[in-house]
Structure formats: structure tokens, C-alpha cells
Amino acid sequence: MLTFPATIQIFIATEPVDLRKGFEGLSAIVRDVMKQNPLSGHFFCFLNRRRDRAKIIFFDRSGYCIFFKRLEKSTFKLPVQADARVIEMEAPELMLLLEGIDLRGAKRRPDGRR
């Protein structure tokens, strides 16, 4: 399981990406498509066309890191946001997404209670 610092921002590309891309290709998408700085230390997540694979790229103090996840019997379900090229989410939402849990229709209570 991944753990995230409280200050981390997470950006997910809504358009499918060729996950054969490595550090340079994904960081170029972060710069050119997502309009973010790939050296910021934030997490940038990409999904393939079938949405059964995800890559997360981020830069720490010494270099780039890539995480790769493949779901065996499910697909990643993004929350619906019309015409958004990038979705920003919080760490707990990313953890649910990576487990294959459908986030569409999920609601967060304003007071944090269940």
C-alpha cells in the first residue's frame, strides 16, 4: 500500500495514454497536456484505453519514480467530470480508485462523518 504526504496533489489524465511511455514521455504529457510542472513532486496518474492499467509518475528529490498497477478482473472508474482533461483528487480517493472501486456517485460528507 502506498502512503502519501498530506500536502500531495494528485492529477489524473482523463484521456487514455500509451503506457509504454516512460519517464520522458509521461513528463512531457504532464507539461504539455496537463499544464503542470512534472518536477513539482505531485502525483500524475495515467490510464490506458481499456482502463485496466494505471501508471503514476512523480519526482522526488533525487529523480523520477513510476508506479504501475494492473487490475486483473476490473477496470478503473473515474468520477465523471464533463470535458475535463485532468481530474484532481485527494489521496484517499486515489487509493480507492487503485483498488478498482467505482467513485462515480460517491459523496463526501462535509463534516467527514460516515
Sequence and secondary structure as in RCSB ss.txt:
>XXXX:A:sequence
MLTFPATIQIFIATEPVDLRKGFEGLSAIVRDVMKQNPLSGHFFCFLNRRRDRAKIIFFDRSGYCIFFKRLEKST
FKLPVQADARVIEMEAPELMLLLEGIDLRGAKRRPDGRR
>XXXX:A:secstr
     TT  EEEESS   TT  HHHHHHHHHHTS   TTSS EEEEE TTSSEEEEEEEETTEEEEEEEE SS  
      TT SEEEE HHHHHHHHTT   TT    TT   
